[in-house]
Amino acid sequence: MRTDAKTTLIASLIGSGAGTAAWFYGIADRLWPAHPQVAIFLLTIASTVIAMAMWPRPATSRRD
């Protein structure tokens, strides 16, 4: 899967925002009370991967 830097940056920002929101609102404590930091980490990684997969790919021009 080829991506450009803009897509990677946007997906990273979305993932970081999701992880920060989960920490701020205490979502991780409800998901995995014994290990909330691991829950935040996994949530951040999962949301980053999902954002990269769903973000529209830039139109590429074919060079013939």
C-alpha positions in Angstrom: 0.0 0.0 0.0 1.6 3.2 -1.2 0.8 6.4 0.7 2.0 9.9 0.6 3.3 12.0 3.4 0.1 14.0 3.7 -2.0 10.9 4.3 0.4 9.6 6.9 0.5 12.9 8.7 -3.3 13.3 8.8 -3.8 9.7 9.9 -1.2 10.2 12.7 -3.0 13.3 13.9 -6.3 11.5 13.9 -4.8 8.6 15.9 -3.1 10.9 18.3 -6.3 12.8 18.8 -8.2 9.6 19.5 -5.6 8.4 22.0 -5.6 11.8 23.8 -9.4 11.9 23.9 -9.5 8.4 25.3 -7.0 9.4 28.1 -8.7 12.7 28.8 -12.2 11.2 29.1 -11.2 8.0 30.9 -12.3 5.7 28.2 -9.2 3.5 28.6 -10.0 2.9 32.3 -13.4 1.5 31.3 -12.0 -0.6 28.4 -9.1 -2.3 30.3 -9.1 -1.3 34.0 -5.9 -3.3 34.8 -3.8 -1.7 32.0 -5.3 1.6 30.8 -2.0 2.8 29.2 -1.9 -0.3 27.0 -5.5 0.3 26.0 -4.7 3.8 25.0 -1.7 2.6 23.0 -3.8 0.0 21.1 -6.6 2.4 20.5 -4.2 5.0 19.1 -2.6 2.4 16.8 -5.9 1.0 15.6 -7.4 4.4 14.9 -4.3 5.4 12.9 -4.4 2.3 10.8 -8.1 2.7 10.2 -7.7 6.4 9.2 -4.9 5.5 6.8 -7.0 2.8 5.2 -10.1 5.0 4.8 -8.5 8.3 3.8 -8.9 8.9 0.1 -5.8 8.2 -2.0 -4.5 11.1 -4.2 -5.2 10.8 -7.9 -2.0 9.6 -9.6 -1.2 10.5 -13.2 0.1 7.7 -15.4 3.3 8.4 -17.3 3.2 6.6 -20.6 
